[in-house]
Amino acid sequence: MSLIIQIQTIAYTFLFGIVISLLFNLLYKILFTKKIIINFITNFLFMFIMSSLYFYYLLIVNDGVIHIYLLFIFLISFFLYNRIFRKIRWVG
């Protein structure tokens, strides 16, 4: 894998972590309800759709190769967004 493809993949992973965190915060009220079945279905669909989009991109760019540093970058961007913008969660 060339350096340019690695940089693109790292940048996409970082941005995708931020986007997932943003969508998670925006859809918090829908994803977490008091009904267990609806809660399970919405969370499953959200994660299935988001992970499918991410792996589809990886399949196109670098033949679906997943490196451990991509997981770390994703987690860092997810938690960084939540740490900086934690007051955005509209629960009301």
SULRA-V505725 format. One record per residue. PHI is phi in whole degrees, -180 to 180 (999 if undefined). PSI is psi in whole degrees, -180 to 180 (999 if undefined). D_FIRST is the distance of its C-alpha to the first C-alpha in Angstrom with 2 decimals. Layout:
phi={PHI:PHI}
psi={PSI:PSI}
d_first={D_FIRST:D_FIRST}
This chain:
phi={999:-77:-65:-64:-66:-65:-66:-61:-67:-65:-64:-63:-64:-63:-65:-67:-62:-68:-64:-64:-64:-62:-64:-61:-70:-70:-98:-57:-68:-80:-71:-121:-114:-81:-89:-63:-64:-64:-60:-64:-65:-67:-66:-64:-64:-60:-69:-64:-67:-66:-70:-64:-63:-67:-70:-65:-62:-62:-65:-72:-80:-130:59:76:-79:-112:-102:-65:-69:-68:-64:-64:-66:-61:-65:-63:-68:-62:-74:-64:-63:-65:-70:-78:-114:-70:-84:-77:-58:-90:-112:-164}
psi={131:165:-38:-42:-38:-42:-42:-43:-40:-45:-44:-42:-42:-48:-38:-36:-40:-42:-44:-41:-42:-48:-38:-43:-38:-36:17:-43:-31:-40:-30:102:178:-18:123:-43:-47:-39:-47:-45:-46:-41:-41:-46:-42:-50:-36:-45:-45:-44:-33:-42:-42:-47:-29:-43:-45:-36:-39:-45:-51:36:29:19:126:121:156:-32:-23:-38:-43:-42:-41:-47:-40:-45:-38:-50:-31:-45:-46:-34:-41:-42:41:-17:0:-23:112:92:118:999}
d_first={0.00:3.78:6.70:8.40:6.54:6.88:10.35:11.21:10.56:12.59:15.20:15.60:16.02:18.55:20.41:20.46:22.04:24.62:25.36:25.88:28.12:30.04:30.59:31.57:34.13:35.42:35.82:37.14:40.61:39.47:37.04:39.65:43.08:46.00:45.66:43.38:42.53:41.59:39.61:37.65:37.03:35.94:33.57:32.07:31.65:30.17:27.51:26.84:26.41:24.24:21.89:21.77:20.79:17.99:16.57:17.14:15.00:12.12:12.84:12.83:9.80:7.08:9.48:11.32:9.33:11.59:11.37:14.78:14.31:14.02:17.38:18.82:17.92:19.42:22.49:22.96:22.97:25.25:27.69:27.59:28.66:31.33:32.57:32.95:34.22:35.97:39.19:37.73:38.29:41.21:43.32:46.79}
